[in-house]
Amino acid sequence: MTIFSVVLIAILIIGLLRKSLKKVFTYFLTVSIALTLNLRMGYFFMFKGIELGYGSVVIYFTAMIAFLYLIQTKIILKPLSVIFFGLIVFFVVNVICFYIFPYTGKVIATDWEKFCRGEDVWTTLSSSSLQMGYYATLISLGIILLCGKKTLDRSNWLKILNNVLFVCKINIILGIIEFFVKNIFQSQIVTDCCIKIFGSYGAQQNELDLRGLFYTIQGATKEASMYTTTMFYTALLFLVKGKLTNKKDFYRSRIWLFISVVMLLINTTMSSVLYLGLLGLIGFGHNLILKKKRGGNGLFIIGRVALLAVSGVLCAVIFANYSTLLKSDNYIIRRIGRAAEQVLLSLQSSSNNQYSSESIRFTGIFYDLRMWLKKPLIGFGFGTLVCNSGIVTMLVNVGLIGVILWFLFLLFFGKSGKNTCREVVFLVEIWILPSLILNDYETILCLVIPLLLLLYGYIVEGQKIVVSELKQPTLATTCESKGKVI
């Protein structure tokens, strides 16, 4: 166990001392969202190579509390409960098909870095390839969201948001400290301290990586791209909070939003560029930047079609001129050129002619897409095939049916009224687009995504929110304070 393992146990014990099951559940849900968003390194417990992460611990504990609370309330939500039941049935079918109709050919399961180095990593799928923990995690998330949807009101969710953002602010400050320590003193002391506190497991990076003008920062995560993912979703949380609250809170949220964007700008990674583009698309496209009324659905759809057309033309220009981009002195432009080159190579075959971050990423993505065509509806099973795309990995593991069922479950969880078009687009932009060429299960199953969708549903329907009068939200804050409607 690590230092933070002991701290987390204390945090969970404090939550269990709440006076009612609702307060316990709300507390645990807040901890789950804050921790899975901000902490992406280390382990809670490790024994003989078997690792249990912090996120898994809080999700399983929260799911147990949620299950008890669901039994106590005895309320069934339709169609959310129906979709969840269908998801469980599909998981059973998915596992049964893995054993009854096994795939006997050789595959590349996970080792894309070794494959791109020219090593022989071909293997066959066996019973050990299936990872039941992913099924347990997804079912646990479903129980948590079912309980949250039917037992918590809008004021409860905003108080949860306040507490989650309190932790996010700590993470932002940690990144700022790391930026100055690295770029002024060329020191890794921040990452060293995080490893001492949270532990180190998996592909943990701890090196000075100079990209362009600055060294990359990673906060309490394994690598710089994970920190940019955290900042992206943190910025989105400040966007929706600013839209939901009063004028004073609106400008305060915009200050923290600006700082989050700056953290993305100074962390010179390809993921930063993609996330900044998505933030602009979401912020301006959904009118979340300014305090103004949204336009009609017709204008909204026309804007999205025009954006797709412009994006298509831009991609065509990049692919046609990738060789010119490769010669640029700018780090990001060269990375874009390498990415375009590798996409073209990967489209031609699963073989690879070079070793780079882009080749590892796109070779794996296109290989898994080809494998998905062999079992397009039900997939190969959770944990069997993995690449550097969260969505593609989920698609090849549970097939089109599994992805659609989870998408619908998230959609109906966040749905607040009849205006489904905007919510569908928003879910695509915060769940699918960020994970097309980035992220992993730890991100696409993160509880911050349904939280964002739920809060956005309130914005779309123009519903009023009760604002907490708490002075400074913390994880120990109860959800009992009085509020005022704005």
N, C-alpha and C positions, 0 to 999 in steps of 0.2 A: 504494500500500500504506500501511497505518497502522503506528503504533508496535506495537500488539498483533499485527499480522501477523508482524513480525519475531520477537516473543516466541513466538508459536505455532509458527513454523518451528523455533525452538530446542527447544521442548517436544517436537515430533514427532521431531526428530533424536535427542534423548535416548532416546525410546522405541525407536527403531530400533537402538540400541546394546545392547539386552537380549540375553542369551545364547541364548535359545531362541525359536522362533516363538510358542509359547504365551504366554511372558512379554511379547513384543511385542504380541500381540493383546490380552491383558488390559490392558496399559498404554493402548493406543489406545482400547479400549472404555471405560475409565474416563474418559479425556479427553473422549470423545464424549458420554457421558451428562452429565458435569459441565458441559461447555460449552454444549450445546444446552438444558439446563435453566436456566442462570443468565445467559447472555449473549444478549440479544435486541436488539442494536443494532449499527450500524456495518457494516463489510465487510472481507473479507480482501484483496480485490483489485477494482479498478474501472477500466475502460478504455472511454471513449466511451459512457458510460451503461450498459454491461454490468457487472453487479455479481455477485461471487461471495462468498457469505456464509461466516462462520466455520464454521457448522454443516455446510454442504455440503462444505467442505474436509475436516473431520475424519471425516465419515461416508464419503466416497469413499475416503479413505486407509485407514480401518478396514476397509471392505468388501474392499479389495484384499488386505490382510493376512489377513482371514478366509477369502477364497477360496483363497489359497495354503495356509492351514492345513487347510482342508477337503480339498483335494487330497492333502495329506500324510497325514491321518488315515484317509481312505477308509472312512468310516462313513456309512451312510444311515439317517436317522431317519424312521420312519413313525409317524403320518400327516403329520408336520410337513413333510417334503420333498414329499409328494404335494400338499398344499395349496399350497405355494410354487410348484410346477411349474404347478398349475392357475391360480394368480394370474398367472404370466408369460404363459401361453396366453391368458388373458382380456385382458390388456393389449394383446397383439397384435391380438386381435379388436376391442377398443375403438378402437385407432388405425385399423385397416382400415375399420371402419364409419364413422369420421369422414370419410374420403375417398370411400368408395363411396356412402354414403348421407348426404350433407351436409345440414345444416339450413340452409335458404335464407331463412328469415324473419328479420326484424330482432329484435335482442335488446339487453338491457342487460347488458353484460359485467361491469363492475367499478365504474363511477363512480356509486355510490349517493349520495354527498354532493352531486355536481353535479345529479343527478336531483332530489333533494329541494329543491334551490335553484331548480328550475324550468328548468334548462338541457336542451337536446336532446342526449342521450347515446346515442340508439339507433344501433346499428351492425349489421353482418353478420359472421358467423364466416368466417374465412379460414384458410389454412394456418399463418399466424403466430399464430393464436389458441391452437393446441395447444402446450403447453409440455412438451417431452420431459424436462426436468430433473426433473419430479415423478415420472415413471416410473422414471428412473434412481435417484432417491432411495429410492423404495419398494422397488425390487429390491435396492439396496445394503443397506437395513435388513433385508430378508429374509435375505440372505447372512450378515450380522452375527449375527442372532438364531439362525440355524441352527448357526453355528459355536459360539456361546456355549452353546447348549443341550446340545450333544453333547461339548464339550471341557472345560467348567468345572464344578466341583463346588460344593457348598453353601458350603464355606469360602472358595472363590474369590469367590463372589458377595457374601458378607458383607464381604470385604476391599475389594471394589469399592465397596460401599455406604459403608464407612467413609471412603474417599477422596473420594467424591462429596459426602458430608455435610461434609467439611472445607471444600470450596469453597463449599457452601451457607452455612456459618457466616460465611465472609468476606462473602458477599452480604448476609446479615442485618445484619452490622456496618455495611456500607456504607449500608444503608437507615436504620439508626439514626442514623448521622452526618448523612445527608441530612435526616432529619426535624428534628433540632435546628438544623441550619444554616438550613433554610428557615423554620422557625417562630420562631426567635429573631432571626436576622439578615436574614430575607427575601432570602436569597442563593441563586443557582443554581450556585454554584461546583462542587458535586459533579457535576451533569450536564455542566457546561462541561468539567471534567476528563475525564469519561468520553468525551465527544465527541472531545477531543484524543487520547485513547489508542486508542479503538475506531473512531472515524470516525462520520460521519452519513450515512444513506441512507434514503430513503422518508419516511414520515410520522413523523419524529422530533420529539417535543415537547421544548421547552425554555422553560418559562414557569412563573410562580408561579400555581398554580391553587388558590384557596381554596374548599374545599367544607365547609360547616359550620364546625367549630371549627379545623380544621387544613388546611395545604397538603398536596396529594397528593405522594407520593414515587414514583420510578420506577426507582431503582437503575441497573443497567447494561442497561436496556431502553428502548424507544421511548416508552412511556407508562405511566401508573399501573396500568391494567388488566393489562398484561403482567407488572408486578412482583407484583401479587396472584396471578397464575397461578403464578409461580415460588414464592411463599410457600405456596400451597396444596399443591403437589406436594412441597415441602420438608417441610411439616408431616406429610404422609402418610409420607414416608421415615422421619421420627423416630418416627412411630406404629409402623410395622412393625419398626423396629430395636429399640425398647423391648420389643416383644413377643417378639423372637427371642433376646435376650441376657440376661445375668445381672442380679441385683437392682441392683447398683451402676450398671450401664449403663442399666437401665430408668429409674431416677430421673434420671440425667443426660440421657437422651433426652427425658424429660418436661419438663425445664427449657427445652431448646431448642425443644420443641414449643410450650410456653407463649409463648416469645418470638415464634415464628412467627405464632401466633394474634394476639398483640398487634400485630404489624406489619400484619396484615389489618384489625384493628379501627381503627387510627389512619389507615389509608389509605382514607378515606371515599369509596368508589366502589360502584356497584351490584354489580360483580363481587365485591367483598369480602363483601357480604351473602350472595350465592349460594354463594361458597366456604365461608364459615363454616357455613352450613346443611348443605352437603355433608360438611364435616368432622365435624359432629355426627352426621349420619346414618351415616357410615362408621365413625367411632370407637366409638360406642355400639352401633350395629347389628351390628357384627362383633366386638364385645368386644375391641377393640384398646386401649381406654383403661386398663383394669385388668388385673392379672395373675390372670385367672380362666379356667376352662374354658368353652368355647363351649357353647351349648344345642343341642338337636336341630334337624334340618332342618325338622321340622313347625312348631316355634315360630318359626323363622327366616322361613319363608314367610308364616305368619300375620301376623307383625310387618310384613313388607313390604306385604302387602295392606292392613292397617290404615293404614299410613303413606300409601299411595296414596289411600285413601278420605279421610283427613284433608286431604291436599294438594289433592284435588279440591274439597272444601268450601271450603278457604281461598281457592283461586283464584276460585271462584264468588263469594265475598264481596267479593274485591278488584275483580273486573270489575263487580259490581253497584254498588259504591260508589267507583269511580275518581274521579268528579267531586269527592267530598268529600276524597279523598287529595290531589288537585291543589291544594287550598286550604291544606294544612298548612304550618306554618313550618319543619318538619323537611326537610332536603335529601333524605334517603334516601326518606322517605315520599312526597314529591312525585315523585321519580323513579319509584317504583313505580306511582303514579297515571298518570304519562305513559306508562309502558310498557304498562299495561293499556289505556289509551285508544288507543295506536298499534296494538296487536294487533287491537283491534276494527275500526279503520279499515283495516288491511291485509287483514283477512279479507273485507271488503266488496269491495275492488278493489285493483289495483296502483297506483292513483293516490294522491297524498299531499297533505294539506292544510296541513302545517306542516313547519318545518325544526328538527330536534332530533336528538340522538344516538339516541333511541328510533326516530324515523321512519327514519333512515338504516339502522338495524339491522333492524327488523321489515319494512320495505318490501322490502328485499333478500331477506330470508329467505323471505317468502311468495311473492315473485315466482319465486325459484329453485325452490321446491316446486311451483309451477304448471308451470314448465318441465320439472321432473323427470318429471311425469306424461306428457310427450310421449315420453320415452325412459326408462321406469322401470327396465329391466333392465340396460342397458349404458351409459347416460349419454351425455353430449356429448363427453367427452374432458377430460383434465387441463388445467386452466388456462383453459378456455373461459368458464365462468360462475363468478363469485365473489361471496359475500356475507359478512356478519359472523357466520357460523356455520360452524365447521370441519366439523361432521358434515353439514350440509345441502350445503355446497360439495362435499364428497367424494361425497355421494349423487348430486347432479346431474351431477358429472363422470364418475364410473365406475359409476353405477347401483347398484341393490340387490345385484346379483351381486358387484360389486367390494367393496362395504362388508362383505357377509357373509363373503367369502373372507378379507379382512384381519382381521375380527373372529375368525374361526375360527383363523387363523394365530396371532394373539396368545394366544388361549385355550389352544391346544395347546402353545404355547411355555411358558406359565406353569403348565400343569397338572402337578401332582406326584403325584396319586393318583386315586381314584375319585369323590371328592366334588366333582362338577362344578357343582352348583347354586350354592354360595356363590361359586365363582370366576367364574361367569357374571355374577352380580349385582354382584360387586366390579368386574369389567371394565366393566360398564355404568355404574357409579357413578364410575369414574375416567377413562373414555374418552368415553362418549357424553354423559352428563349435563353435565359441565363445558363441553362444546362445542356444546350445543344453540343457545345464543344468544350464545356467546363464541368467541374464539380463531380460529385459522387452521391451515393445514397445518403450520406450524412447531411448533404445539403438539400436534396430534393425531398427528403422526408422531414425536414426541419419544421418545427411548429410555428415559426415566424411567418411562413407562407399562408396557412389558413387564417392566422391572426390578421395579416394585411388584407386578405380578401374579405374577411368579415367587416373590418373597419371601413374598407372601400365601399362595401354594400350600403353602409349607413350614409356615406357621402352621396352616392348615386341616388338614393331615395330621399335625400334632403331631410333626414330625421334628426331630431334634436338629441344632444348628448348631455348627460349630467357630468359636470366637471368637479372633480375632487378638490376639496379645500385643504388637502394635506400640504404642509410646508415643504417637505423634502421627502419624496418617496424612497423607501428602502425595501429590501426583501423581507424585513420583519414587520412592515406596515400592514395593518389590518385593513379590511375593506368595509369599515363601518362608518367612516366619516360622512358628515352631511355634505350635500352639494347644492349647486344652483343650476337651473336650466338656462341655457343661452340660446 
